Amino acid sequence: MDALSSLLNGPRARGAFLLRSMMSGPWSMRIEDEAPLTVVVLLTGSAFLTPERGEPARLEPGDAVVALGPDPYLVADRPDRSPQVKILPGQRCVTLEGEDLADQLSQGIRSWGNSADPETIMITGTYTSAGEVSRRLLDALPQLVVLPRTQTPSPIVDVLSAEMIKERPGQEVVLDRLLDLLLIDILRSWFTAQHDHAPGWYRATDDPQLGPVLGLIHDHPAEPWTVPGLAAAAGMSRAALARRFTALVGESPMSYLSGWRLALAADLLQESDRTLESIAREVGYGSAFALSTAFKRHHGLSPRDYRTQAA
């Protein structure tokens, strides 16, 4: 598995919030939901998405945006429009004075807005949590990832848009998976377009020697890897691998391996009730004690406390 595929194993939608916004000007929403990641695709009309610190991004039909939280941002028909409503944690829509607007602005199944005959329609998918496996990926992204319509995967957008306004058995699972596909396709297209400025681990995927090394680390974290062992698999000397890996990826092979193992452990702690001993074996630590020691050194709290905090 290549580096991007491994990192795109999370975030994975689980009961994600999906909404079709139906707006006619003037309109403006200040997003303060503190969500780690949100996907927005404009279907009709135009809009501006302005981060708390940064320049506004103008959206035309078909354009897509991935917005990273928890910092707030503004979505409006004009970049200088003052906020009219706020979106709070839990996706509560309120006036600036705090009055709830959920019923007042409802437009049907997963649809909301100030107009039944809107000038602008956009779909929004919000991830409420992100696994630690994705942290390396999220850290490589700007607050706003903007993908023009020429690169947006329209077939997925069309299917998601059609499914959002349906209520059928298993619908939430269907929508979660469609949102995942949309996010993966957007990020894959964006990284491809930004290849020369992409993080080292992404560019290393294309390297004929380092690419397989990253694949071994990602696919087999439980193996007792050493720099000589990874070098042999790559057909390189130990010194050459260490030098080239550090230069391109930005850290040593063992540091990258350790970070990957601890990210996997964090994800398993958050998403399962497996014992620490079982998790330790799966991610390459000889015992629960060894994993606990490394985990606390890296995260600043014990695996048990991490699991409790995540819950």
C-alpha positions as CSV (number, residue, x, y, z in Angstrom):
1,M,0.0,0.0,0.0
2,D,1.4,3.4,-0.9
3,A,1.8,6.2,1.6
4,L,-1.3,8.2,0.6
5,S,-3.5,5.1,0.6
6,S,-2.4,4.2,4.1
7,L,-3.0,7.7,5.4
8,L,-6.4,7.9,3.7
9,N,-7.5,5.0,5.8
10,G,-8.6,7.8,8.2
11,P,-10.5,10.0,8.6
12,R,-13.4,7.6,7.9
13,A,-16.9,8.9,8.2
14,R,-19.1,7.4,10.9
15,G,-22.4,9.1,11.0
16,A,-21.1,12.1,9.3
17,F,-23.2,15.3,9.1
18,L,-24.4,15.9,5.5
19,L,-26.5,18.9,4.4
20,R,-27.7,20.5,1.3
21,S,-27.7,24.3,1.7
22,M,-30.2,26.3,-0.4
23,M,-29.4,30.0,-0.3
24,S,-30.5,33.2,-2.0
25,G,-28.7,36.5,-1.4
26,P,-28.0,38.2,0.8
27,W,-26.6,35.3,3.0
28,S,-23.7,34.6,5.2
29,M,-22.8,31.8,7.7
30,R,-20.0,31.8,10.2
31,I,-18.9,28.2,10.8
32,E,-17.8,27.7,14.4
33,D,-18.6,23.9,14.6
34,E,-14.9,23.0,15.5
35,A,-15.1,20.0,13.2
36,P,-11.7,18.6,12.2
37,L,-12.6,18.4,8.5
38,T,-15.4,19.5,6.2
39,V,-16.0,19.0,2.5
40,V,-18.0,21.6,0.6
41,V,-19.0,21.3,-3.1
42,L,-20.8,24.1,-4.9
43,L,-23.6,22.8,-7.2
44,T,-25.1,26.1,-8.5
45,G,-24.6,29.8,-8.0
46,S,-21.5,31.2,-6.4
47,A,-20.0,31.6,-3.0
48,F,-17.0,32.8,-1.0
49,L,-15.3,30.8,1.7
50,T,-13.1,32.9,3.9
51,P,-10.9,31.5,6.6
52,E,-10.3,33.3,9.9
53,R,-6.8,34.1,8.8
54,G,-6.4,34.2,5.1
55,E,-7.7,35.3,1.7
56,P,-11.3,34.4,0.5
57,A,-11.7,31.6,-2.0
58,R,-14.3,32.2,-4.7
59,L,-16.3,29.1,-5.6
60,E,-18.0,28.4,-8.9
61,P,-20.3,25.5,-9.7
62,G,-18.4,22.2,-9.5
63,D,-15.6,23.6,-7.3
64,A,-14.8,21.7,-4.1
65,V,-13.2,22.7,-0.8
66,V,-11.8,20.7,2.1
67,A,-11.7,23.0,5.2
68,L,-9.7,22.0,8.2
69,G,-10.8,22.9,11.7
70,P,-11.1,23.8,14.4
71,D,-10.6,27.4,13.3
72,P,-13.8,29.2,12.2
73,Y,-14.5,30.4,8.7
74,L,-17.2,32.3,6.8
75,V,-19.3,31.1,3.9
76,A,-21.2,33.8,2.1
77,D,-22.5,35.2,-1.2
78,R,-19.9,38.0,-0.8
79,P,-16.6,38.0,1.0
80,D,-17.4,41.3,2.8
81,R,-20.8,40.1,4.0
82,S,-21.3,40.2,7.8
83,P,-22.4,37.0,9.4
84,Q,-26.1,36.5,9.6
85,V,-26.1,33.1,11.4
86,K,-23.6,30.8,13.2
87,I,-23.1,27.1,12.9
88,L,-22.1,25.8,16.4
89,P,-20.7,22.4,17.5
90,G,-23.2,19.7,17.0
91,Q,-24.2,21.5,13.8
92,R,-26.6,23.8,15.6
93,C,-27.6,26.8,13.5
94,V,-28.4,29.9,15.5
95,T,-28.9,33.6,15.1
96,L,-26.1,35.9,16.3
97,E,-28.1,36.2,19.5
98,G,-28.3,32.4,20.0
99,E,-31.9,31.7,18.8
100,D,-32.2,28.2,17.2
101,L,-33.1,28.2,13.5
102,A,-33.2,24.5,12.7
103,D,-37.0,24.3,12.2
104,Q,-37.4,27.8,10.7
105,L,-34.9,27.2,7.8
106,S,-35.6,23.5,7.1
107,Q,-36.2,22.7,3.4
108,G,-36.8,19.0,3.6
109,I,-34.6,15.9,4.0
110,R,-31.0,17.0,4.8
111,S,-31.8,20.3,3.2
112,W,-31.7,23.7,4.8
113,G,-31.6,27.4,3.8
114,N,-33.3,30.7,3.3
115,S,-35.0,29.8,0.0
116,A,-37.1,27.1,-1.5
117,D,-36.0,28.4,-5.0
118,P,-32.4,29.1,-4.3
119,E,-29.8,30.9,-6.4
120,T,-27.0,28.9,-4.7
121,I,-27.0,25.2,-3.7
122,M,-24.0,23.5,-2.1
123,I,-23.5,20.2,-0.3
124,T,-21.5,19.9,2.9
125,G,-20.1,16.8,4.5
126,T,-18.6,17.2,8.0
127,Y,-16.4,14.7,9.8
128,T,-16.9,14.9,13.5
129,S,-13.6,13.2,14.4
130,A,-10.4,12.3,12.8
131,G,-8.2,9.3,13.6
132,E,-4.6,9.7,14.6
133,V,-3.6,7.7,11.4
134,S,-4.6,10.8,9.5
135,R,-2.6,13.4,11.5
136,R,0.4,13.2,9.2
137,L,-2.0,13.7,6.2
138,L,-3.9,16.6,7.8
139,D,-0.7,18.3,8.9
140,A,0.4,18.4,5.3
141,L,-2.7,20.4,4.2
142,P,-3.5,24.1,4.3
143,Q,-6.6,25.2,6.1
144,L,-8.4,25.4,2.8
145,V,-7.8,22.9,0.0
146,V,-9.6,24.3,-3.1
147,L,-10.1,22.0,-6.1
148,P,-11.5,23.6,-9.3
149,R,-14.4,22.0,-11.1
150,T,-12.1,20.8,-13.9
151,Q,-10.5,18.4,-11.3
152,T,-13.5,17.6,-9.1
153,P,-14.8,14.0,-9.4
154,S,-18.3,14.9,-10.7
155,P,-19.8,11.4,-10.8
156,I,-19.3,11.0,-7.1
157,V,-20.7,14.5,-6.4
158,D,-23.8,13.7,-8.5
159,V,-24.4,10.4,-6.7
160,L,-23.9,11.9,-3.3
161,S,-26.2,14.9,-4.1
162,A,-28.9,12.5,-5.2
163,E,-28.6,10.2,-2.2
164,M,-28.6,13.0,0.3
165,I,-32.3,13.8,-0.2
166,K,-33.4,10.1,0.2
167,E,-34.4,8.2,3.3
168,R,-33.9,4.5,2.8
169,P,-32.6,1.6,5.0
170,G,-28.9,1.9,5.5
171,Q,-28.8,5.4,4.1
172,E,-26.4,6.8,6.7
173,V,-23.8,4.1,5.8
174,V,-24.2,4.8,2.1
175,L,-23.7,8.5,2.6
176,D,-20.7,7.9,4.8
177,R,-19.0,5.8,2.2
178,L,-19.8,8.3,-0.6
179,L,-18.4,11.1,1.5
180,D,-15.2,9.1,2.0
181,L,-14.9,8.5,-1.7
182,L,-15.4,12.1,-2.4
183,L,-12.8,13.2,0.1
184,I,-10.2,10.7,-1.1
185,D,-10.7,11.7,-4.7
186,I,-10.4,15.4,-3.9
187,L,-7.2,15.0,-1.9
188,R,-5.7,12.6,-4.4
189,S,-6.3,15.1,-7.2
190,W,-5.0,18.0,-5.1
191,F,-1.8,16.2,-4.2
192,T,-1.3,15.2,-7.8
193,A,-1.6,18.9,-8.9
194,Q,0.7,20.0,-6.0
195,H,3.3,17.3,-6.5
196,D,6.4,19.5,-6.5
197,H,5.2,21.1,-3.3
198,A,3.8,18.0,-1.6
199,P,5.2,16.6,1.6
200,G,8.2,14.4,1.4
201,W,6.4,11.2,2.3
202,Y,4.1,11.8,-0.7
203,R,6.9,12.5,-3.2
204,A,8.8,9.5,-1.8
205,T,6.0,7.2,-2.9
206,D,7.2,7.7,-6.5
207,D,10.8,6.9,-5.6
208,P,11.7,3.5,-7.0
209,Q,13.6,2.6,-3.9
210,L,11.9,4.5,-1.1
211,G,8.4,3.8,-2.3
212,P,8.6,0.1,-1.5
213,V,10.2,0.9,1.8
214,L,7.3,3.0,2.8
215,G,5.0,0.3,1.6
216,L,6.6,-2.3,3.9
217,I,6.4,0.1,6.9
218,H,2.7,0.8,6.2
219,D,1.6,-2.7,5.4
220,H,3.6,-4.7,7.9
221,P,4.2,-2.5,11.0
222,A,4.4,-5.6,13.3
223,E,7.6,-6.7,11.6
224,P,10.8,-6.2,13.6
225,W,12.2,-3.7,11.0
226,T,15.7,-2.4,11.2
227,V,17.5,0.1,9.0
228,P,19.6,-2.8,7.6
229,G,16.5,-4.9,6.9
230,L,14.7,-2.1,5.1
231,A,17.9,-1.2,3.2
232,A,18.2,-4.8,2.0
233,A,14.6,-4.8,0.8
234,A,15.3,-1.6,-1.1
235,G,18.6,-2.9,-2.6
236,M,20.5,-0.1,-0.9
237,S,23.2,0.2,1.7
238,R,22.2,1.1,5.3
239,A,23.9,4.5,5.0
240,A,22.4,5.3,1.6
241,L,18.9,4.4,2.8
242,A,19.2,6.5,6.0
243,R,20.6,9.5,4.1
244,R,18.1,9.4,1.2
245,F,15.1,8.7,3.4
246,T,15.9,11.5,5.8
247,A,16.6,13.9,3.0
248,L,13.3,13.2,1.2
249,V,10.9,12.3,3.9
250,G,12.3,14.7,6.5
251,E,12.9,12.1,9.3
252,S,14.8,8.9,9.7
253,P,13.3,5.5,8.8
254,M,13.1,4.5,12.4
255,S,11.4,7.7,13.4
256,Y,8.9,7.4,10.7
257,L,8.2,3.8,11.6
258,S,7.7,4.7,15.2
259,G,5.3,7.5,14.4
260,W,3.3,5.2,12.1
261,R,3.1,2.5,14.8
262,L,1.9,4.9,17.4
263,A,-0.6,6.5,15.0
264,L,-2.1,3.0,14.3
265,A,-2.2,2.3,18.1
266,A,-4.0,5.5,18.8
267,D,-6.6,4.7,16.1
268,L,-7.2,1.2,17.5
269,L,-7.5,2.6,21.0
270,Q,-10.1,5.0,19.8
271,E,-12.1,2.7,17.7
272,S,-12.0,-0.7,19.5
273,D,-12.1,-2.2,23.0
274,R,-9.1,-4.5,22.3
275,T,-6.6,-5.1,25.0
276,L,-3.4,-3.1,25.0
277,E,-1.4,-6.3,24.7
278,S,-3.3,-7.2,21.5
279,I,-2.8,-3.7,20.0
280,A,0.9,-3.8,20.9
281,R,1.4,-7.0,19.0
282,E,-0.4,-5.7,15.9
283,V,1.6,-2.5,15.7
284,G,5.0,-3.9,16.4
285,Y,5.7,-3.6,20.1
286,G,6.8,-6.6,22.1
287,S,4.5,-5.9,25.1
288,A,1.8,-3.7,26.4
289,F,4.4,-2.1,28.7
290,A,6.7,-1.2,25.7
291,L,3.8,0.3,23.8
292,S,2.6,2.2,26.9
293,T,6.0,3.7,27.5
294,A,6.4,4.9,23.9
295,F,2.8,6.1,23.6
296,K,3.0,8.2,26.7
297,R,6.3,9.7,25.6
298,H,4.8,10.6,22.2
299,H,1.3,11.7,23.2
300,G,1.8,12.9,26.7
301,L,-0.7,10.6,28.3
302,S,-1.1,6.8,28.8
303,P,-3.0,4.6,26.3
304,R,-5.7,4.1,28.9
305,D,-6.1,7.9,29.5
306,Y,-6.1,8.4,25.7
307,R,-8.9,5.9,25.2
308,T,-10.9,7.5,28.0
309,Q,-10.4,11.0,26.6
310,A,-11.4,9.9,23.1
311,A,-14.5,8.2,24.4
